[in-house]
């Protein structure tokens, strides 16, 4: 059944000159189908560099919006229109405007896991991989608003010593992972290296060995001599980790760390998306221009690798 689906998808992909992107948290079959897998911004940059006319983004809405910001001339499709990000939705552009009015001298750094409209109200974007460097590069006399993820924000505070103005947003998947989960896994696998995402809570970060973005986890595992890893992030990344490192073992910190919105996209939905060119994701021009400026300011400080 899957072979027939994949064959039909490949045919439609050729017909529409499409490229398929899959975030590291997608299911294994979606990751295997994709032309590119990776983190959200990296995927959008790769898609912009292709000559594809259509981008099928297997991820969540803010990711497809970012692709639309960087590739306004391309058609961007999200195979499931309900695949959203609760953390991105925890702050609106209006709420950010209110916060800016309370701190008129502050620079705004928004995590890329934000809506296009929030990006448009920000001075800089950042990723989990470069948030520390972006904030550290800003003038020391300037207050900094950091939205929406408070856990990533506290990680940046710890690494930079800056006193950030945080928004109380969080990733519901990463906060599911507990300190007890890490300790239990370490007790069972004492030789394992614990790799945790900076979106995890402070107690989890405190008992982890490395705090890394998804892309950094992949690079760390590839270059490490360790043969066993406990992974404290959404479990989808373990598929790619295993594929790239067949001689190593990867243990989820908890099987509960699953993002239901990431798992909404299926092979059938990718097929339907290409058949009907649905669901199109667009960003109004005025929002797109402002949001792209925040992304460009990030890349000016620290080019995305």
HELIX and SHEET records of a PDB file:
HELIX    1   1 UNK A    2  UNK A   15  1                                  14    
HELIX    2   2 UNK A   28  UNK A   33  1                                   6    
HELIX    3   3 UNK A   40  UNK A   49  1                                  10    
HELIX    4   4 UNK A   61  UNK A   70  1                                  10    
HELIX    5   5 UNK A   88  UNK A   90  5                                   3    
HELIX    6   6 UNK A   93  UNK A  102  1                                  10    
HELIX    7   7 UNK A  116  UNK A  120  1                                   5    
HELIX    8   8 UNK A  131  UNK A  137  1                                   7    
HELIX    9   9 UNK A  150  UNK A  160  1                                  11    
HELIX   10  10 UNK A  174  UNK A  176  5                                   3    
HELIX   11  11 UNK A  179  UNK A  188  1                                  10    
HELIX   12  12 UNK A  202  UNK A  206  1                                   5    
HELIX   13  13 UNK A  214  UNK A  223  1                                  10    
HELIX   14  14 UNK A  237  UNK A  244  1                                   8    
HELIX   15  15 UNK A  262  UNK A  264  5                                   3    
HELIX   16  16 UNK A  267  UNK A  276  1                                  10    
HELIX   17  17 UNK A  285  UNK A  301  1                                  17    
SHEET    1   A 4 UNK A  36  UNK A  38  0                                        
SHEET    2   A 4 UNK A  18  UNK A  23  1                                        
SHEET    3   A 4 UNK A  54  UNK A  58  1                                        
SHEET    4   A 4 UNK A  75  UNK A  77  1                                        
SHEET    1   B 4 UNK A 124  UNK A 126  0                                        
SHEET    2   B 4 UNK A 107  UNK A 111  1                                        
SHEET    3   B 4 UNK A 144  UNK A 147  1                                        
SHEET    4   B 4 UNK A 165  UNK A 166  1                                        
SHEET    1   C 4 UNK A 210  UNK A 211  0                                        
SHEET    2   C 4 UNK A 193  UNK A 196  1                                        
SHEET    3   C 4 UNK A 228  UNK A 232  1                                        
SHEET    4   C 4 UNK A 249  UNK A 252  1                                        
END                                                                             
